[in-house]
Amino acid sequence: MAAVPGPQTLAAFEAAKGFMPVREGLALYAAAAEAAALGLPLLEVGSYCGRSTLLLADAARAAGTVAVTVDHHRGSEEQQPGWEYHDPEVVDPEVGLMDTLPAFRRTLHAAGLEEHVIAVVGRSPQVARVWAGQVGLVFVDGGHTDEHATGDYEGWAPKVAEGGLLVIHDVFPDPADGGQAPYRIHQRALASGAFTEVSATDSLRVLRRTGPGS
């Protein structure tokens, strides 16, 4: 039977700002619970207001490890003013820029999961360059341009431990369904010989590191 989050976490997930559907969220949680058994951190690239972070934190708590989030909290391209996913409620009125960090912290606090998360505020490639250790899982859900998706993949895929999982969100093989940058890094991971796909739930892909390289 697949692992599922506790009812408090699931309720908080459904209430939080964000874009991940429940079905994909449950698949992410199952992957996180499996990877957490390695005893290594679970790492998320792109947290927005913490909706998916709750799932990683719950899995990390159960396994005695920690979830690490990497996000500059200024919003991705499609969340800027004038774009489809812009939310004026997360604009800092003093500086005029998006700032999802306060909402992110409130999300974790409401679910009682703050102590199981280390939030790194910064840009993914910069953080990856100074991250020395391995992780049990990398969840890529940051910017969806080729530049940002490629930077996330190149920075973090090499950090996934043997037997660990690389999870990529918003993978759409058909361009009519969505942007192609996550799909391209998904294909790159498979072509590398380092990863094997183990599950696909709607746009969420879970790959296991089965070899060297990335």
C-alpha positions in Angstrom: 0.0 0.0 0.0 1.4 3.4 -1.0 2.3 5.8 1.7 -0.1 8.7 2.2 0.3 12.0 4.2 -1.5 12.4 7.5 -5.0 14.0 7.5 -3.7 17.3 8.9 -1.0 17.6 6.2 -3.4 16.7 3.5 -5.9 19.3 4.7 -3.2 21.9 4.8 -2.0 20.9 1.3 -5.5 21.4 -0.1 -5.9 24.7 1.6 -2.5 26.2 0.6 -1.9 28.5 -2.4 -0.3 26.6 -5.2 -0.9 24.7 -8.4 -0.3 21.0 -7.7 -3.4 18.8 -8.0 -4.0 16.2 -5.2 -3.3 13.2 -7.5 0.1 14.5 -8.3 0.7 15.5 -4.7 0.0 12.0 -3.5 2.4 10.6 -6.0 5.0 13.1 -4.8 4.4 12.1 -1.2 4.9 8.4 -2.1 8.2 9.2 -3.8 9.3 11.3 -0.8 8.4 8.7 1.7 10.4 6.1 -0.3 13.4 8.3 -0.7 13.4 9.5 2.9 14.3 5.9 3.9 17.8 6.6 2.6 18.2 9.0 5.6 19.3 11.9 3.3 17.6 15.3 2.9 14.7 15.7 0.5 15.3 18.8 -1.7 12.7 20.9 -3.5 13.5 23.5 -6.2 10.7 26.0 -6.4 8.4 26.2 -3.4 6.1 29.1 -4.1 3.8 29.3 -1.0 4.7 25.8 0.4 1.9 23.6 -1.0 4.2 20.8 -2.1 6.7 21.5 0.6 4.2 20.2 3.1 4.3 16.8 1.6 8.1 16.6 1.6 8.2 17.8 5.2 5.6 15.3 6.3 7.6 12.5 4.7 10.9 13.8 6.2 9.4 14.0 9.6 8.2 10.4 9.5 11.7 9.2 8.5 13.7 11.4 10.8 15.3 13.5 8.1 14.6 17.0 6.8 13.2 18.8 3.7 15.3 21.5 2.2 13.7 24.1 -0.1 15.5 26.4 -2.6 13.5 29.4 -3.9 14.3 33.1 -4.3 10.6 33.7 -3.5 10.2 36.4 -6.1 8.1 34.2 -8.3 8.8 32.5 -11.6 8.2 34.1 -15.0 4.6 33.1 -15.4 3.8 34.6 -11.9 4.9 38.1 -12.7 2.3 41.0 -13.2 0.4 40.6 -16.4 0.9 36.8 -16.7 -1.5 34.0 -16.2 -0.5 32.9 -12.7 0.1 36.2 -11.1 -1.4 36.6 -7.6 -1.4 40.2 -6.3 -1.9 39.0 -2.8 1.8 37.9 -2.7 3.2 41.2 -3.9 5.2 43.1 -1.3 3.7 46.6 -1.4 6.8 48.2 0.0 9.2 47.0 -2.7 6.6 46.3 -5.5 7.9 42.8 -6.1 6.5 39.3 -5.4 7.5 37.9 -2.1 6.1 34.4 -1.4 8.3 33.8 1.7 5.7 35.1 4.3 3.0 32.9 2.8 5.4 30.0 2.6 6.2 30.3 6.3 2.5 30.6 7.2 1.7 27.5 5.3 4.3 25.5 7.2 3.4 27.0 10.5 -0.3 26.1 10.1 0.6 22.5 9.4 3.0 22.3 12.3 5.9 21.4 10.0 8.3 24.4 10.3 10.9 22.5 12.3 11.2 19.8 9.6 12.1 22.3 6.8 15.3 24.2 6.1 14.3 27.0 3.7 17.2 28.4 1.6 16.3 31.7 0.0 18.4 32.0 -3.1 18.7 31.1 -6.8 18.9 27.5 -7.5 22.2 27.3 -9.6 24.0 29.4 -6.9 22.8 27.2 -4.1 23.7 24.1 -6.0 27.3 25.2 -6.5 27.8 25.5 -2.7 25.9 22.3 -1.8 28.5 19.6 -1.1 26.4 16.6 0.0 24.0 14.1 -1.5 20.2 14.1 -1.3 17.7 11.3 -1.4 15.3 13.2 -3.6 15.3 16.2 -5.8 11.9 17.7 -6.8 12.3 20.1 -9.7 9.4 22.6 -9.9 11.1 25.9 -10.4 11.1 28.3 -13.4 9.8 26.7 -16.6 12.0 28.4 -19.2 14.8 26.3 -20.7 17.4 28.4 -19.0 15.9 27.8 -15.5 14.9 24.2 -16.0 18.3 23.3 -17.4 20.0 25.1 -14.6 18.0 23.2 -12.0 18.7 19.9 -13.6 22.4 20.5 -14.1 22.8 21.9 -10.6 20.9 19.2 -8.7 20.6 16.0 -10.6 24.3 15.1 -9.8 23.5 15.5 -6.1 20.9 12.6 -6.1 22.3 9.6 -4.3 22.5 6.1 -5.8 19.0 4.7 -5.5 17.5 8.2 -4.8 14.8 9.9 -6.8 14.6 12.7 -9.3 11.0 14.1 -9.5 10.1 16.5 -12.3 6.8 18.4 -12.4 4.9 19.8 -15.4 6.2 17.2 -17.9 4.1 17.6 -21.0 5.1 15.5 -24.0 2.5 17.3 -26.2 3.3 21.0 -26.6 -0.4 21.7 -26.7 -0.7 20.7 -23.0 2.1 23.0 -21.6 5.6 24.3 -21.8 8.3 22.0 -23.0 11.3 22.8 -20.7 10.5 20.3 -18.0 9.8 17.6 -20.7 13.2 18.3 -22.2 15.1 17.8 -18.9 13.1 14.7 -18.3 14.2 13.4 -21.7 17.8 14.4 -20.9 17.7 12.5 -17.6 16.5 9.4 -19.4 19.1 9.7 -22.1 21.9 10.2 -19.6 21.8 6.6 -18.5 21.9 7.7 -14.9 18.1 7.6 -14.3 15.3 5.2 -15.0 11.6 6.2 -14.9 9.6 4.5 -12.2 6.3 6.2 -12.3 4.2 8.8 -14.2 1.2 10.5 -12.6 -0.4 13.1 -15.0 2.5 15.6 -15.4 4.6 14.3 -12.5 7.5 12.0 -13.4 9.6 10.0 -10.9 13.0 8.7 -11.9 15.5 6.6 -9.9 19.2 7.1 -10.1 20.5 3.7 -11.3 23.9 4.7 -12.6 26.7 7.3 -12.6 26.5 10.5 -14.5 23.7 12.9 -15.2 
